[in-house]
Amino acid sequence: MVLSLLKQGFLFLCLCISWCVAAEPVLIDIDASSNNGAKIGTAIGQQIQKNFPKAAQQYDSYLANLLSPEQFKQLMVQVGTLKAAADTEYKAEVDAIAAVLQLSAADKLGDGQLSPNEFWLLQLLPDLTDVNKGSAFAAANHNNHNPIAARNVDWPHSAGLAQLQTITRYRYEGRILVSVGFAGLVGIINGYNDHGLFVSLLDASEQQVSAVLPAHKSSSFALRTILMQNDRIEPASHALAQNSYARSLQFLLVDQSNAVVLEQPLGASGALRRANSEITNEMSGHLNGQWVVVDCFVLKTSPRNCYNTIDFYRWGRFAELLRTLPAENLSVANVISLMLDQANSRQAIFSQRTLQSMVFTPKDQVLYLYTQTALAPNAQPLFEKYQLVKSAATATDKWLDIGLLVLGVAVLAAGWVYVFRDGKLKSPQP
């Protein structure tokens, strides 16, 4: 118990002063005030050239390891249909990035080059394959009126793909979007805007896509549009539900007041999972005012598709851990401890497959992010703190940081060895 408290104290210390870092993705900062897809894509392409000179080779290698030749051939046929349904500006953005990177090779896996069509396949992987796994959590925190969101991204990866992780900030006229993803992938899998709306995409299907229809939309492009046009979960979730997607998906949405999960089955109407929604008997222990999301549907009204033991285990583990925490007043540290749970390593909430782990607080728009840059996670994952949509911290933010710093310093002497065992020091960021 004492050791656990010491570790939490040092986590607070690292969050406050940003010294202990597991990994830090490149920030791609884009002036998107023109609202012109070609100009935005050109700017992104130039930053990729600067920061990731081997991106094309790394992406090609990743696809070659991820897909069989038969899968690749089938997916390349489906890419064209989804691409045709994409918004004009998104198509222009992707094509402009490809032009800057001079992608002109043939469609061939593992040739050390990336073709424009293969680049489009990367954009649409969450819609066409089951790569986007993991878990998510949200709490309304009714007592302190400070909702909180979290997501662990379990994504099959290579060392090359892990090195291509980025945070992309789009600075539009009157709006800022932040995407936590990969270099040059313009859809949003996990992200938020400067009004505190957080969105996250999770898979909910074990089946490969059999057919893509002209009516199907890209889920990640849809999330970017949602962040552009919405500030609250109600209109955002209803807008997402109007689309038709190529596979069964889930969307977690959290704003400054509440949270909701949209369960969107393939070929059927979506349903909103609220705090008081009825869920299946198999998924017990769901606490009021909190949402757990695994890779299957849990609403009683949704199609039954929970078959994997990992989903049952993770749901039960979340419920078990939440019983020990303050139900309506969860802190960032509480939620980070949830998302880093490694009990039962093969099915753990935080596992070898976890490429990213993030916590977001909508009220102050602060992101806490861990990214894995090797094939195995750090022995002690640590989170970077980002405040990317506000020019300066509020007085409350500053006092919160000071309070956390004092708490961290209070246990500094006792935990000194713990910090230096796995972590590395670096200069604080301005």
N, C-alpha and C positions, 0 to 999 in steps of 0.2 A: 504493500500500500504506500509506504513512504517513497519507495523507488518510483512508483507511478506518479506520485505528486511531484517529485523532483523532475521527472521527464516532462510533465505538463508545464512546469515553471520554465524550463528551458525552451520549450516550444514557444511560449509567450515571449520570451526574450528575443528569440530569433525573428518572430513576426514583427516585433516593435522596431528593431534596429537593422534588420535585413543583413546580418553578418553571415549566418549559417545557411548555406545554399546547397541543395542537391543538384539542381540544374536550373538554368534560366534560358527560356526560348528567346529568339530574336523578336524584337518588336518592329513590325512593318507599319509605319505611320504614313497614312495616305490622305492628302488633301483631295477630298471628293466633292468639293463645293461646286464643281462644274456639273455634277450629276450625269456625266458622260462616260458610258461604259468603256469606250476605247481609250480615253485619257486615263481613267482609273486603272485599267489593265496595263497600260504602258508604264505607269508609275510603279505598279506592283512588280512587273517584269524586271524593271531596272534594279529594284531592291533585291530581287531574287538573284540576279546576276552578281550583284555586289556581295551578298551574304552567303549564297549557296551556289558557287560556280559549278558544282557537279550534280545539281539537282536532277537534271534529265537522266543521267546515268543511274542515280540512286532510285529514282522512281521506276525506271525500266527494270532494274534488278528486283525491286519490291514486287512488281506485278508478276515477274517471271517465277518468283518463289511462292506467290499467293495463288496463282491460277494454273490449271492444267491447260494444254493447248486446246482441248475441246471446250472447256469453260470460256477461255478467251475468245474463241471463234463465235460462240453463242452470244456472249455479252457484247461484242462489237456490233452485232446486228441490232441489239436492243438499245445501244447508246444513241443511235441516230433518231429513234422515235422520241426518247426523252429530251434530247437536245432540241428537236424541232419545237417542243412545247415550252421551252424555256423563254423567259422574258428577253426581249431584244437587247436590252442593255447588259444583261448578264452574259448573253452570247458574245456580245462585242467585247466585254471585259476578258472573258476566257480566251478568245481569239487574239486579242491584243497581247496578252501575256505570252501566248504561244509564238507570236511573231517576234517579240523581243528576244525570247529564248532561242529563236531560229529552229523551231521544231519542224522538221521536214522529212524525217525518216519514214520508212515503210512500216506498216503495222506488223511488227514481229517481236515476240517476246524474247527477252534476254540478249538482244543484239547490242546492248550498250548505248542505245539511243532511244529517244522518246518521240513518237509521232503525234501530230495534233489529235488524231482520233484516240490514241492511248491517253493523252492528257485529258480528254473529255471523259474517258472511262474512269479516271481517277476522281474527277468531279462528282461522278454519279455512283461511286461504289456503295454508299449507304442505301441507295435505292435498289441496287441490283444484286447485292450480296449481303451476307450476314456478318460483315466485319465489325459493325458498330454495337458491340455488346457492353455489358457492365451492369452498373446499378446506379440508382440516384435516390436522393432523400430531400425532403423539404419539411419545414416546420413553420406554422403560422405564428408561433410565439405570441399568443394573444395577451399574455401578461405584460410584456414589455413593448408590444406593437412593433416588433422588429423581425419580420420574417427572414428566413435563411434558406439557402438552396445549396445542394451539393451533388457532385457527379463524379463517379469513377468510370473512366473510359477503358474498357478492355478491348483492345484492337490488335489483331495479329500483326506483329511488326518485326522489323529487322533493325540492325544498328543504323543502317542508312536512313530508314524512314524516321526513326526516333530523332535523328539529327536535323530533320526537316520541320520539326514542330515550330510553330510561330504563334505570336499574338498579332493579329491584324486590327489596326484601328482605322476606321473610315470616318473622316471628319467632313460630314456634309454641312450644307448651310442650315443651321438651326437644329442639327441632330448629330450625335456621335454613336457609332456602332462599334462594338468590340467582338472579335471572333477568336476563339481559342481553337486552333486547328493546325493546318499544315501549309507550307509555303505554296502559294499559287492556287489553292483550292478556295474558290470564291463563295461557295455556299457556307452556311453556318450550321455546325453540328452542336456546338455549345457557345453561347454568347449572350450579350446583353446590350442595352442602350443607356443613354444618359438620363432616362426617366426611371431607371431601376427595374425595367422588365427583363427578366432572365428567361432564356429558352434553352431546352436541351432535347436532343433527339436520341431515342433508344430503339433498338430493333425489338421485334416481337414475333419473329418467325424463324423456324428452322429450315424452311423450304427455299429452294432456289426459285428465282423468278422464272415462270414458264412463258409469260408473254407480257410485253409492254404495249399498252394501248395508247392511241393518240390523246386520250383524255387524261392520262396519268401525268402528274407533276413531280418535279424533283422536290423532295422533302427539305433538303438543305437550302435550296433557293427560296422555297416557301418561307422558311424561318427568317431568312434575311429580309424578305419583304415584310413579314410580320413586325420585325424590329423597326423597320423604317416607318411603318404606318400606325403603330399601336404603343400605348403606354400601360395598359391594364390587361389583366389576364382574361377578362370576360370577352371583349371584342376580339382579342387575339386568338383565343381558343376556338371561338365560333368561326372565325375566318379560316383557320387551319382545317376545320372539319368540313368545310365546303369543297375542299380539294379531293381528288382521287389519286391514290398513290399506287406504286407497282408492287408493294409488299405490305404486310402488317407491321405497323409502327406504333410507337408511343411518343408523346410530347409532354415534357414537364414544363410548366410555366409558373413563374413566381414573380409577383410584383411587390410593391411596398405595403400591401395590405393582406395578401392571401396567396394561396397556391392552388393549382389544379393539375390533373393529369388527363390528357386526351388519349383514350385507347381507340386506335383507328384500325379496324380489321380490313384486310384486303377484300374489296368488292362489297363492303357493307358500310352502313352509317357509323360514324364515330360516336363515342359516349364519353361524357366528362365524369371523372372520378373525383368527388369532393371528399371533404373530411368525414362526412356522415354517410357516404355511399355504402350500399350493401356489397360485400365482397364474398368470394367463394369460401366455402367451409374449410377448404384445404389451407388457406392462408389465414391463420389465426393471429391474434395479438396485435392487430393494427390499432394504434393509439389515436384518439381523437385529436384533431389539429395537426396531425403529422401524416406524411405520405412516404411510403417506401415503394420504389420502382425496381423491378427485376425484369428479365427478358421474356416476359409473357404477360397476358392479360389476367387481371384478378377480379374485375367487376362481375357480378352475377349475371348481368345482361350481355356480357361479351362472350364470344366463342371461347370454348375451353381449349387452351393450347399450352398449359403448364405441364410438361412431361419430364423435364430434366431435373435431376436431384439438386443441381447447383442452385436453381431458382428457389426451390423449397428451403434449402439450407440457408441461403442468404436472407430470405424473408424472415425465417425464424431467428436467425442471428441478430438482425436489426431489432426485432421485437424484444429479444432477450436483453440486448444492450440498452435499449431505450427505457426499460423498466428501472434502470439504475440512475437515470438522468432526470433533471427537472423538466417535466413534460411541456410546460408553457413558457419556459424561460431558458432555452438552450443557448449557450455561448458558441462562438467560433471554435474555441478549443474543444468543447463537447462534440461538435459535429466533426471536426478533424479526427478526433479519436475514434468516432464511428467509422469514418471512411478509411482509416488506416488499420482496421482490425484484420489480423492475419491468422486468426484461429482456423484450424482445419485448412491447411495450406492449399490443397487441391481445389477447394471451393471457396476460399476466403473472399471476403468483401474486397480486400486489397491483396492481389495475387501477383504472380509472375507476369500475367498478361496485362496488368494495369499500366497503361502508358501515360495516363494523366489522372490526377485527382485534384478537384477544385471545390472551393467553397465560396459562395457569393452572398453578400448582404445588400439587398436592394435599397435600403434606406440611405446608405452612404455610398453605394455603388463601389464597394471595395471587393476585389478579387484576391483570393488566396489560392496559389497554384503550385502544384508539384508536377514536374515533367520528368519522365525517365528517358535518359539519353543513351542507355546501353541495353543489352539483351536481358539483364536482370536488374531488379530495382535496388536502390541503395539500401543498405542494412538499416539505416535510420532516415526515412524520407522526411524532407523538410520543405516547407512551403515558402514561396516568395509572396510578398504583399504588393498588390498593384492598385493604384488609384488613377485610372486612365481617362476618366470622363469629367473630372472636376479639376479646376485650376489650382485650388488650394484646399487644404483640410479645414473643416469647420472647427470652431472652438471645442465642440463636443468630441470630434475626432482626435484633437490634440490631447485633451484630457484623458481620453480612453487610452491612447498610446502611452502617455506618461504613467497611467495606472498599471498597464501591463508591464511596462519597463521596470517599475518598482517591484512588482511581483516577481519578475524574472531575476532581478538582481538579488532579491531576498534569498533565493536558493542557489545563487551563483557558486558560492564556495563549495557547497555540498555536491553539486553536479558537475564540477569542472572536468573531471575525468570523462564523464558521459558525453559531453559536447565534443571533446577532441578525439573520442574513440573512432567515429566514422565521419564526422563533418569536416569541412574545410572553411577557413576564414577568408573573407575578402573585404575590401573596403566598403563602407556603407555607401549606398547610392544616394545622390542628392534628392 
